[in-house]
Amino acid sequence: MLTHKELREKIMRNPEVQKEFAKQEEFFLFDQLIKARIEAGLTQAEVAERIGTKTPVVARLESGG
């Protein structure tokens, strides 16, 4: 019987699993970006201006694009 750590290591050797795991991490990051923006009371346009880009870029980031 494998331990949790051993099982995770074995599963993570699979390239497809790695790919899906990376997607989940990205979505978590995008969710955190949205939460932070909303908690700060900022619009996408305000965030874009602060980081030196345009609103559609922020919108794409928040949508996972």
C-alpha positions as CSV (number, residue, x, y, z in Angstrom):
1,M,0.0,0.0,0.0
2,L,1.3,3.4,-1.0
3,T,1.4,6.4,1.4
4,H,-0.3,9.6,0.3
5,K,3.1,11.1,-0.6
6,E,4.1,8.1,-2.7
7,L,0.8,8.0,-4.5
8,R,1.0,11.7,-5.3
9,E,4.5,11.4,-6.6
10,K,3.5,8.4,-8.8
11,I,0.5,10.2,-10.2
12,M,2.4,13.4,-10.8
13,R,4.8,11.6,-13.1
14,N,1.9,11.4,-15.6
15,P,2.1,14.4,-18.0
16,E,-1.7,14.6,-18.4
17,V,-2.1,14.8,-14.6
18,Q,0.6,17.5,-14.4
19,K,-1.2,19.5,-17.1
20,E,-4.5,19.4,-15.3
21,F,-2.9,20.1,-11.9
22,A,-1.3,23.3,-13.4
23,K,-4.7,24.4,-14.7
24,Q,-6.2,24.1,-11.2
25,E,-3.4,26.2,-9.7
26,E,-3.9,28.8,-12.4
27,F,-7.7,29.0,-11.6
28,F,-6.9,29.4,-7.9
29,L,-4.6,32.3,-8.7
30,F,-7.2,34.0,-10.9
31,D,-9.8,33.6,-8.2
32,Q,-7.4,35.2,-5.7
33,L,-6.8,38.1,-8.0
34,I,-10.5,38.8,-8.4
35,K,-11.1,38.5,-4.6
36,A,-8.2,40.9,-3.9
37,R,-9.5,43.4,-6.5
38,I,-13.1,43.3,-5.1
39,E,-11.9,43.5,-1.5
40,A,-9.8,46.6,-2.4
41,G,-12.9,48.1,-4.1
42,L,-11.2,48.5,-7.4
43,T,-12.6,48.2,-10.9
44,Q,-10.8,46.3,-13.6
45,A,-10.0,49.7,-15.2
46,E,-8.4,50.9,-12.0
47,V,-6.3,47.8,-11.7
48,A,-5.2,48.1,-15.3
49,E,-4.2,51.7,-14.8
50,R,-2.2,50.8,-11.7
51,I,-0.3,48.1,-13.4
52,G,0.2,50.0,-16.6
53,T,-2.0,48.0,-19.0
54,K,-5.5,48.2,-20.4
55,T,-8.8,46.9,-19.0
56,P,-9.3,44.0,-21.5
57,V,-6.0,42.6,-20.3
58,V,-7.2,42.5,-16.7
59,A,-10.5,41.0,-17.8
60,R,-8.7,38.2,-19.7
61,L,-6.6,37.5,-16.7
62,E,-9.6,37.3,-14.4
63,S,-11.4,35.0,-16.9
64,G,-8.4,32.6,-17.0
65,G,-7.3,33.7,-20.4
